[in-house]
Amino acid sequence: FFLFTCPTYQLLGDELDGPRGRIYLIKQVLEGKEPTRSTQSHLDKCLTCRNCESTCPSGVQYGKLLDIGRHIVDQKVQRPLSERAARWALRTGMTSKAFAPAIALGRIAKPLLPTSLKDKLPAAPSAGRWPSREHARKVMMLAGCVQPAMLPNINAATARVLDAIGVQTLVMPAAKCCGAVQQHLSDPHGALARAKANIDAWWPWVEKRQIEAIISTASGCGVMVKDYGHLLRHDKDYAERAKAVSALARDLSELLPAMLPELTERLQGKLQPQTAPLAYHPPCTLQHGQQLRGTVETSLRQLGFDLRVSRVESHLCCGSAGTYSLLQPEISHQLRDRKLGTLHQACNEAPPAAILSANVGCITHLQAGTQVPVRHWIEVIDDALKAVGAER
């Protein structure tokens, strides 16, 4: 069932570059066979999109198996110095305080950078005003490690839309990186440290039941926070708190159904006519990692937007997959171009007015391959509310 939903198997045609083959390799290692660089390479090529989990009728938790296998193999097989340096830079650089200044400097020096880095540097957008009104209803937002520096308007737009319907968005400065970068680069201890720091930052609000949810606008972060309860289940100091935090974790799209009545009242019949349809790419972290499908599409259409989704490959990864596009650029770019092709097909081969998604990695990755604007879906709602003069 899942071989033909695996992006790398589709491109490479090698079963060791599919879920079953990788599970077989991990099983061999756990049974005592010494892994090789070839073993490591096959595991590296996996996007961790978890499409196979959506397809598997037996409920195999492939993503968790892969994290275990990668960590064990990396302990046994030393990578070349260049790979070790690149992975260390990604683990530490993306989550450090120096990331935002580095992005600003990179934008200045963009013409001098290699193409792989240029692709990851979108133009610096304005975040706009963060709402200042207080509301009885409150949610906590995980700002993320790269999103505030790369695409700050996503979080600000979220806060403005929620403010318009009477919900206040709080951000704890101590809660930044969710830990997913470390988790998927064979640093489980670093991932747990990030998780604990976030739990500590949120706990006073969680314990007093002062927030309705802990929201993520980056669906990759949402997967990780929802997994805190599992990752810390054996930690006597954090197990219960992690479980409570995971129970409150929500992707922003999960709030959409409750937002619809008021948004519909404000927007219905007032939207400007679209010059072309919008195309939507549901990220793997949303549809496979969190098993959330259809909410964004249904909700935006109910609000009056002409939204198109690919009929043939909407389930396939765009090739971003966190740090994957930097570590496996050849495969990543093939998947990106394929995805952009299907999004154009969804709009009858005409360029869409914009491509929407729900994860910062997908947005920046797709934007590098097209002149069509690529945005988070919440930004479109925010723009519509501004256009009709919704009170903030």
C-alpha positions in Angstrom: 0.0 0.0 0.0 2.6 2.5 1.0 5.4 2.0 -1.5 3.5 4.1 -4.1 2.8 6.9 -1.6 6.5 7.2 -0.7 8.1 10.1 -2.5 11.7 8.8 -2.5 10.6 5.3 -3.7 8.7 7.0 -6.6 11.8 8.9 -7.6 14.5 6.3 -6.9 12.7 3.0 -7.4 14.8 1.2 -4.7 12.8 -0.5 -2.0 15.6 0.3 0.5 14.5 4.0 -0.2 11.0 3.1 0.9 9.4 2.6 4.3 9.5 -1.2 4.3 13.1 -1.3 3.2 14.2 1.2 5.8 12.3 -0.7 8.5 14.2 -3.8 7.4 17.5 -2.0 7.7 16.7 -0.7 11.2 15.6 -4.3 12.2 19.0 -5.6 11.0 20.9 -3.1 13.1 18.8 -3.7 16.2 19.5 -7.5 15.7 23.2 -6.9 15.7 24.3 -6.3 12.1 26.8 -3.5 11.8 25.4 -0.6 9.8 27.3 1.0 6.9 27.4 4.3 5.1 24.9 2.8 2.7 22.5 2.1 5.6 23.0 5.7 6.8 22.4 7.0 3.3 19.1 5.1 2.8 17.8 6.5 6.2 19.0 10.0 5.4 17.0 10.0 2.1 13.7 9.6 4.0 11.8 12.9 4.1 10.0 11.9 7.3 6.8 13.0 5.6 4.9 10.1 7.2 2.7 9.6 4.2 3.3 5.9 4.7 1.6 6.1 8.1 -1.5 7.6 6.6 -1.6 4.7 4.1 -0.5 1.8 6.3 -3.6 -0.3 7.3 -1.7 -1.8 10.3 -0.9 1.5 12.1 2.9 1.2 12.0 4.4 4.3 13.6 7.2 4.6 11.1 8.3 8.1 12.1 9.2 7.0 15.6 11.0 3.9 14.2 13.0 6.1 11.9 14.1 8.5 14.7 15.3 5.5 16.7 17.1 4.0 13.7 18.8 7.2 12.6 20.1 7.9 16.1 21.6 4.4 16.5 23.1 4.3 13.1 24.7 7.7 13.6 26.3 6.5 16.8 27.8 3.6 14.9 28.8 5.1 11.6 30.9 8.3 11.5 29.9 10.8 8.9 32.4 12.7 6.8 33.6 16.0 8.4 31.6 18.1 5.9 28.3 16.3 6.9 29.0 16.5 10.6 29.7 20.3 10.3 26.6 20.9 8.2 24.3 19.0 10.6 25.9 20.7 13.7 25.4 24.1 12.0 21.7 23.3 11.4 21.1 21.9 14.9 22.7 24.9 16.6 22.3 27.8 14.1 18.6 27.5 13.4 17.8 27.6 17.1 20.3 30.2 18.3 19.9 33.9 19.1 22.2 34.6 16.2 19.7 33.2 13.7 17.8 36.4 13.1 20.9 38.6 12.7 22.3 36.0 10.4 19.2 36.1 8.2 19.4 39.9 8.1 23.0 39.8 7.0 22.3 37.0 4.5 19.6 39.2 2.8 22.2 42.0 2.4 24.8 39.6 1.0 22.3 37.5 -1.0 23.9 38.0 -4.4 27.1 36.4 -3.1 25.5 33.4 -1.5 25.3 29.9 -3.1 22.0 29.0 -4.7 21.1 26.6 -1.9 21.2 29.4 0.6 19.6 32.1 -1.6 16.6 29.8 -2.0 16.0 29.9 1.7 16.1 33.7 2.0 12.7 35.3 1.1 12.5 39.0 0.9 12.0 40.7 4.3 8.3 41.2 4.7 6.7 43.6 7.2 5.0 41.9 10.1 2.5 44.7 10.6 0.9 45.6 13.9 0.5 43.1 16.8 -2.9 43.7 18.4 -2.9 45.3 21.8 -6.4 44.6 23.1 -6.9 42.2 26.0 -9.5 39.5 25.9 -10.8 37.0 28.4 -10.2 34.2 25.9 -6.5 33.5 25.5 -4.3 31.1 23.5 -0.5 30.6 23.8 1.5 30.7 20.5 4.7 28.9 19.9 6.5 31.5 17.8 9.0 29.0 16.3 12.8 29.3 15.8 13.0 30.4 12.1 9.5 31.9 11.4 9.9 35.1 13.3 13.0 36.0 11.4 12.1 34.7 7.9 8.3 35.3 7.7 7.2 37.4 10.7 3.9 38.3 9.2 2.5 34.8 9.7 2.4 35.0 13.5 1.3 38.7 13.5 -1.5 37.9 11.0 -2.6 35.0 13.3 -2.8 37.3 16.3 -4.8 39.9 14.3 -7.3 37.4 13.0 -7.8 35.9 16.5 -8.1 39.4 18.0 -10.8 40.2 15.5 -12.9 37.4 16.9 -12.1 38.2 20.6 -9.2 35.9 21.3 -5.9 37.2 22.7 -2.6 35.6 21.5 0.2 35.3 24.0 3.8 34.5 23.3 6.3 33.4 26.0 9.9 34.6 25.0 11.4 31.5 26.7 9.4 29.2 24.4 11.0 29.3 20.9 12.2 26.1 19.2 9.9 23.1 19.5 12.9 20.6 19.2 12.0 19.1 15.9 15.3 20.1 14.3 17.2 18.2 16.9 14.9 15.3 16.9 15.2 14.6 13.2 19.0 15.3 13.2 19.8 12.5 15.6 20.0 14.6 18.7 17.1 13.3 20.9 18.7 14.7 24.1 18.7 18.2 22.6 15.1 17.8 21.5 14.0 16.8 25.0 15.9 19.9 26.5 13.9 22.1 24.1 10.6 20.4 25.0 11.3 20.9 28.7 12.2 24.6 28.3 8.9 25.1 26.5 6.9 23.2 29.0 8.5 25.3 31.8 7.6 28.5 30.0 4.0 27.6 29.5 3.2 25.7 32.6 2.1 28.6 34.9 -0.6 29.4 32.3 -1.5 25.7 31.7 -1.6 24.9 35.4 -4.0 27.7 36.2 -6.1 26.9 33.1 -5.7 30.5 31.8 -5.4 29.5 28.1 -7.6 27.6 25.8 -4.9 26.1 23.6 -1.2 26.2 22.6 -1.3 26.9 18.9 1.3 26.5 16.2 1.2 28.3 12.8 4.0 26.1 11.6 2.5 22.6 11.3 5.9 21.0 11.8 6.1 22.5 15.3 2.6 21.3 15.9 3.5 17.7 15.3 6.4 18.0 17.7 4.5 19.7 20.6 1.7 17.1 20.3 4.4 14.4 20.7 5.8 15.9 24.0 3.7 13.5 26.1 5.1 10.5 24.3 8.7 11.7 24.3 8.7 12.5 28.0 6.5 9.7 29.2 9.3 8.1 31.2 10.5 11.4 32.8 9.2 11.5 36.4 9.5 15.2 36.6 7.9 16.1 33.2 5.7 13.2 32.2 2.4 14.6 33.5 3.1 18.2 32.5 4.1 17.1 29.0 0.9 15.1 28.7 -1.1 18.1 29.7 0.7 20.4 27.2 0.3 17.9 24.4 -3.4 17.7 25.1 -3.7 21.5 24.7 -1.6 21.6 21.5 -3.6 22.7 18.4 -2.7 23.5 14.9 -4.1 26.9 13.9 -6.4 25.1 11.4 -8.1 23.3 14.3 -9.4 26.6 15.5 -10.9 27.5 12.1 -14.3 25.7 12.5 -15.1 27.7 15.7 -13.9 30.9 14.0 -16.1 30.5 10.9 -19.4 32.0 12.1 -17.9 35.4 13.0 -15.5 35.4 10.1 -18.4 34.5 7.7 -20.5 37.4 9.1 -17.6 39.8 8.5 -16.5 38.6 5.1 -19.4 37.0 3.3 -20.4 38.9 0.2 -17.6 41.5 0.8 -14.6 39.8 -0.7 -13.0 41.4 -3.7 -13.4 39.2 -6.8 -10.3 37.0 -7.4 -8.4 37.5 -10.6 -7.3 33.8 -10.4 -7.9 30.9 -8.0 -5.7 30.2 -5.0 -3.8 26.9 -5.0 -3.4 25.1 -1.7 -0.6 22.7 -0.7 -1.4 20.8 2.6 1.9 20.2 4.3 2.8 16.6 5.2 3.2 17.7 8.8 -0.5 18.7 8.8 -2.1 15.9 6.8 0.1 13.0 7.8 1.9 14.1 11.0 -1.2 15.5 12.6 -3.7 13.6 10.6 -5.6 16.8 9.9 -7.2 17.0 6.4 -9.7 19.2 4.7 -10.3 21.8 7.4 -8.4 24.6 5.7 -9.8 23.9 2.2 -13.4 23.6 3.4 -13.2 26.7 5.7 -11.7 29.0 3.1 -14.2 28.0 0.5 -17.0 28.6 3.0 -15.6 32.1 3.5 -15.9 32.7 -0.2 -12.3 32.0 -1.5 -11.8 30.2 -4.8 -9.4 27.5 -3.5 -8.0 24.7 -5.6 -6.2 21.5 -4.4 -4.4 19.1 -6.7 -6.5 16.1 -7.4 -3.6 13.7 -8.1 -0.8 14.3 -5.7 -2.0 16.5 -2.9 -0.8 13.8 -0.5 2.8 14.0 -1.6 5.6 16.0 0.0 6.9 19.2 -1.6 10.5 18.2 -0.7 11.0 20.8 2.1 10.8 18.5 5.1 12.6 20.7 7.6 16.4 20.6 6.9 16.0 18.0 4.2 16.1 20.6 1.3 19.5 21.7 2.5 20.9 18.2 3.1 19.3 16.4 0.1 18.9 19.2 -2.5 18.7 17.1 -5.6 15.7 15.0 -4.4 14.2 18.0 -2.7 14.2 20.1 -5.9 12.7 17.3 -8.0 9.8 17.0 -5.5 9.4 20.8 -5.4 9.1 21.1 -9.2 6.7 18.2 -9.3 4.5 19.8 -6.6 4.5 23.2 -8.4 3.4 21.4 -11.6 0.4 19.8 -9.9 -0.6 23.0 -8.2 -0.7 24.7 -11.6 -2.7 21.8 -13.0 -5.2 22.3 -10.2 -5.8 25.8 -11.6 -6.3 24.6 -15.1 -2.7 25.1 -16.1 -2.9 28.9 -15.3 -0.8 30.5 -12.7 -2.7 30.8 -9.4 -3.1 34.2 -7.7 -1.1 32.7 -4.9 -0.1 29.4 -3.5 -1.1 28.8 0.1 0.3 26.4 2.7 0.6 26.0 6.4 4.2 25.5 7.2 7.1 27.9 6.9 9.4 25.3 5.4 7.0 24.5 2.6 6.3 28.2 2.0 10.0 29.2 1.6 10.8 26.0 -0.4 8.0 26.4 -2.9 8.7 30.1 -3.2 12.2 29.4 -4.4 10.8 27.6 -7.4 8.1 30.0 -8.6 7.3 33.7 -9.2 3.8 33.1 -7.8 3.5 34.4 -4.2 3.5 31.6 -1.6 1.9 32.5 1.6 0.3 31.0 4.8 -3.4 30.7 4.5 -4.0 32.8 7.6 -2.4 35.8 5.8 -5.2 35.7 3.2 -7.9 35.9 5.9 -6.0 38.7 7.5 -5.8 40.6 4.3 -9.5 40.1 3.7 -10.4 41.4 7.2 -8.2 44.5 6.5 -10.0 45.1 3.2 -13.5 45.1 4.7 -12.3 47.3 7.6 -12.8 44.7 10.4 -12.3 46.3 13.8 -9.1 45.0 15.4 
